[in-house]
Amino acid sequence: MIGRRKYKQGVFQPIHSEKYTGSHPIIFRSSYELKFCRWCDGNNNVIGWGSETVIIPYIFGRNGIKPKLRRYFVDFNVTIKDREGNEHKYLIEVKPYKQTLRPKTTNRKNKRTLIKEQYTYAQNTAKWTAAEAWAKSHGYKFKIITEKELKIK
């Protein structure tokens, strides 16, 4: 598998481009993100959406290195109109469910895998904490969407 990507990636072409508020091209980095793009594009209640248009600063360090300021590009921002006509704004992160859980430390054969999973989880937690605070102060709600919400098995 040299040179082959593990995840489905590409450019999404919306049918309802008038709803898209970000810059083009729209890049999806997984099949989960592709499914969410299709949902945003085809859902009549979505009145606007963008991909990686909101950038949130957060602080994160690793392996004893002094923490530094980094930038978190949130996967999606979506504005939805409910049945009463009220608008709701969301920041959406699309992740596999497994990556939303603290890594299990038992029955591990590969120490490198465990360390990588722990690092990824710690970084994601730092990003999500910053996103929660940013969303609250800017009138958004922050949501993590997994294959469970996307109905992918």
DOKOL-32817 format. One line per 3 residues: number of its first residue (from 1); for each residue x negated, y, z negated of N, C-alpha, C. Coordinates in pm, whole numbers, plus 50000, padded with zeros to 5 digits. Atoms other than C-alpha are relative to their C-alpha. Layout:
N
NUM> X Y Z X Y Z X Y Z | ...
This chain:
153
1> 49920 49881 50000 50000 50000 50000 49915 50126 50000 | 50084 49882 49994 49715 50240 50061 50066 50103 50091 | 49943 49892 49921 49849 50574 50179 50152 50005 50001
4> 49854 49999 50002 50214 50487 50113 50048 50058 49868 | 49942 49941 50120 50427 50681 49869 50087 49899 49928 | 49919 50089 50082 50593 50502 49583 50146 50046 49999
7> 49866 49944 50010 50896 50735 49588 50042 50060 50133 | 49945 49939 49880 51124 50859 49863 49987 50150 49987 | 50018 49856 49998 51034 51217 49953 50031 50052 50139
10> 49974 49944 49870 51127 51453 50229 50063 50137 49992 | 49935 49871 49988 51314 51760 50346 50149 49977 50014 | 49855 50012 49996 51687 51796 50282 50057 50109 50089
13> 49932 49907 49910 51899 51959 50553 50146 50013 49956 | 49862 49988 50048 52220 52096 50397 50099 50021 50114 | 49890 49976 49906 52548 52090 50586 50059 50138 49971
16> 49942 49872 50044 52676 52388 50384 49886 50091 49954 | 50118 49921 50035 52363 52604 50396 50034 50134 49935 | 49960 49874 50061 52562 52911 50286 50002 49992 49847
19> 50000 50018 50145 52575 52762 49933 49859 49997 49942 | 50137 50014 50049 52198 52719 49910 49936 50137 49979 | 50052 49869 50036 52030 53010 49731 49848 50004 49993
22> 50145 50004 50010 51667 52900 49737 49933 50023 50134 | 50074 49985 49876 51396 52917 49996 49996 49866 50073 | 50006 50121 49917 51359 52668 50278 49855 49968 50031
25> 49915 50119 49999 51262 52395 50333 50033 49953 49859 | 49959 50059 50126 51443 52210 50054 49928 49865 49989 | 50080 50122 50017 51199 51943 49933 50062 49915 49889
28> 49960 50092 50107 51326 51638 49745 49883 49907 49975 | 50116 50079 50040 51071 51434 49553 50033 49859 49952 | 49958 50136 50036 51275 51121 49479 50136 49974 50061
31> 49866 50034 49950 51584 50935 49593 50107 50055 49907 | 49905 49941 50094 51753 51065 49277 50024 50147 50034 | 49986 49860 49961 51684 51424 49380 50076 50013 50132
34> 49926 49999 49873 51810 51347 49732 50149 49983 49974 | 49859 50022 50030 52136 51215 49589 50061 50125 49935 | 49949 49879 50064 52173 51527 49373 50016 50113 50103
37> 49988 49899 49893 52108 51753 49676 50128 49975 50080 | 49879 50034 49926 52382 51571 49864 50125 50034 49920 | 49886 49969 50086 52618 51611 49569 50025 50150 49998
40> 49986 49853 50002 52551 51987 49546 50055 50051 50133 | 49961 49954 49868 52591 52033 49919 50146 49966 50032 | 49867 50046 49963 52915 51835 49945 50111 50029 49900
43> 49899 49978 50103 53092 51933 49623 50061 50139 50014 | 49931 49872 49982 53353 52206 49672 49994 50090 49876 | 50008 49921 50123 53317 52317 49307 49864 50067 49982
46> 50132 49936 50005 52949 52403 49359 50004 50122 50091 | 49993 49878 49919 52942 52764 49471 49861 50053 50035 | 50137 49962 49968 52564 52802 49472 49902 49906 49933
49> 50102 50085 50059 52252 52598 49414 49864 50029 50063 | 50136 49982 49951 51877 52614 49450 49911 49890 49946 | 50095 50104 50038 51583 52378 49427 49865 50065 49966
52> 50127 49948 50050 51274 52471 49222 49991 50152 50014 | 49998 49854 49991 51379 52838 49218 49981 50067 49864 | 50020 49945 50135 51359 52885 48840 49868 49947 49945
55> 50131 50036 50054 51009 52887 48690 49996 50047 49854 | 49998 49971 50143 50980 52869 48311 49861 49978 49942 | 50130 50019 50065 50658 52928 48118 50014 49911 49876
58> 50003 50083 50120 50569 52671 47852 49855 49977 49961 | 50136 50023 50050 50268 52586 47638 49981 49851 49978 | 50030 50142 50017 50106 52245 47650 49849 49981 50008
61> 50142 50036 49999 49761 52102 47573 49988 49849 49995 | 50019 50145 50004 49610 51757 47584 49863 49965 49943 | 50125 50059 50049 49342 51546 47418 49911 50098 49923
64> 50078 49909 50082 49236 51810 47168 49960 50128 50070 | 50030 49876 49927 49202 52076 47437 50100 50106 49957 | 49915 49889 50042 49339 52414 47341 50122 50009 50091
67> 49880 49987 49917 49702 52441 47457 49995 50127 50084 | 49999 49882 49915 49752 52676 47748 50137 50020 50063 | 49875 49964 49936 50034 52850 47925 50008 49933 50138
70> 49978 50069 49873 50176 52648 48214 50134 50044 50057 | 49874 49964 49936 50467 52682 48458 50081 49874 50032 | 49907 50111 49977 50766 52448 48477 50098 50042 50110
73> 49907 49977 49891 50953 52444 48809 50118 49906 49979 | 49882 50082 50028 51300 52322 48712 50054 49948 50134 | 49957 50062 49874 51438 52081 48974 50110 50078 50070
76> 49886 49934 49936 51769 52260 49036 50063 50103 49907 | 49907 49913 50071 51983 52552 48932 50130 49997 50080 | 49870 50021 49936 52354 52513 49004 50104 50089 49933
79> 49886 49925 50051 52657 52738 48969 50126 49928 50045 | 49878 50078 49974 52987 52552 48941 50121 50079 49953 | 49874 49936 50038 53340 52689 48935 50094 49890 49952
82> 49908 50102 50054 53581 52496 48711 50143 50025 50050 | 49860 49993 49954 53956 52443 48762 50068 50132 49968 | 49942 49872 50039 54037 52768 48582 49934 50118 50071
85> 50070 49895 49928 53801 52963 48807 49881 50059 49928 | 50116 49952 50076 53530 53013 48544 49872 49942 50059 | 50129 50046 49949 53170 52992 48659 49911 49953 49887
88> 50095 50057 50096 52915 52780 48475 49867 49981 50072 | 50132 50011 49940 52542 52797 48541 49918 49895 49925 | 50077 50110 50056 52316 52497 48488 49859 49998 50057
91> 50132 50041 49956 51948 52418 48503 50000 49849 49991 | 49993 50146 49994 51916 52055 48608 49862 49941 50025 | 50121 50079 49979 51619 51823 48570 50045 49859 50034
94> 49964 50135 49957 51650 51492 48756 49881 49908 49967 | 50106 50091 50046 51451 51209 48593 50054 49859 49987 | 49959 50135 50036 51460 50832 48562 50027 49993 49849
97> 49961 50010 50140 51628 50742 48233 49882 49958 49912 | 50114 50050 50076 51315 50558 48118 49906 50113 49957 | 50090 49889 50032 51118 50886 48127 50059 50098 49900
100> 49939 49912 50100 51365 51054 47891 49987 49941 49859 | 50016 50069 50128 51282 50806 47612 49855 49998 49956 | 50136 50013 50053 50980 50796 47383 49946 49861 50039
103> 50056 50130 49959 50748 50520 47515 49989 49904 49882 | 50013 50103 50103 50755 50197 47319 49854 49958 49991 | 50141 50034 50020 50421 50106 47167 49979 49851 49975
106> 50015 50143 50028 50491 49737 47108 49988 49921 50130 | 50014 50094 49888 50400 49451 47340 49938 50063 50125 | 50067 49937 49887 50174 49664 47559 49872 49924 50032
109> 50123 50064 49958 49905 49490 47759 49899 50103 50047 | 50087 49902 49939 49765 49797 47931 50001 50130 49919 | 50009 49880 50084 49645 50076 47701 50009 50127 50085
112> 49993 49883 49911 49605 50318 47995 50144 50037 50034 | 49860 49975 49967 49971 50279 48088 50070 50066 49883 | 49940 49943 50120 50077 50352 47731 49958 50146 49982
115> 50050 49863 50017 49857 50663 47711 50062 50092 50104 | 49941 49919 49893 49986 50791 48045 50148 50029 49971 | 49858 49982 50032 50349 50736 47941 50018 50096 49882
118> 49991 49911 50116 50290 50910 47606 49969 50144 50040 | 50035 49866 49953 50124 51206 47778 50116 50060 50079 | 49889 49952 49917 50407 51236 48033 50119 50037 49913
121> 49887 49972 50089 50670 51217 47759 49976 50128 49920 | 50032 49879 50078 50494 51483 47549 50010 50125 50088 | 49992 49886 49909 50462 51714 47850 50145 50031 50037
124> 49859 49978 49968 50825 51661 47951 50076 50062 49884 | 49934 49946 50118 50939 51731 47596 49968 50149 49984 | 50038 49859 50008 50744 52059 47595 50074 50082 50106
127> 49927 49932 49892 50901 52155 47930 50146 50016 49964 | 49857 49999 50028 51252 52066 47818 50034 50092 49883 | 49979 49909 50113 51220 52257 47491 49998 50144 50050
130> 50008 49865 49943 51114 52568 47684 50121 50028 50088 | 49884 49982 49912 51395 52514 47937 50127 50024 49921 | 49883 49980 50087 51656 52487 47660 50005 50145 49951
133> 50005 49864 50053 51542 52819 47511 50025 50102 50112 | 49982 49908 49887 51522 52992 47852 50146 50000 50045 | 49861 50012 49955 51864 52862 47956 50094 50074 49906
136> 49913 49936 50100 52027 52979 47634 49992 50152 50009 | 50018 49854 49996 51881 53329 47667 50042 50063 50133 | 49963 49948 49868 51983 53360 48035 50140 49956 50045
139> 49863 50037 49967 52339 53224 48022 50016 49871 50078 | 49995 50130 49934 52263 52876 48154 50015 49890 49895 | 50008 50121 50081 52299 52525 48015 49897 49912 50066
142> 50103 50090 49947 52008 52283 48053 50048 49857 49989 | 49956 50140 49998 52093 51926 48153 49894 49913 50068 | 50085 50100 49937 51885 51620 48230 50093 49896 50063
145> 49917 50095 49925 52044 51400 48497 49914 49878 50033 | 50073 50125 49972 51938 51035 48528 50082 49915 50097 | 49927 50091 49911 52041 50741 48743 50136 49962 49943
148> 49869 50032 50062 52323 50683 48491 50105 50100 50044 | 49904 49898 49955 52491 51014 48579 50018 49997 50153 | 49994 50007 49854 52408 50967 48948 50065 49871 50050
151> 49937 50131 49970 52567 50619 48933 49913 49916 50094 | 50096 50082 49924 52253 50448 49073 49962 49884 49910 | 50034 50120 50079 52180 50095 48961 49856 49961 50020
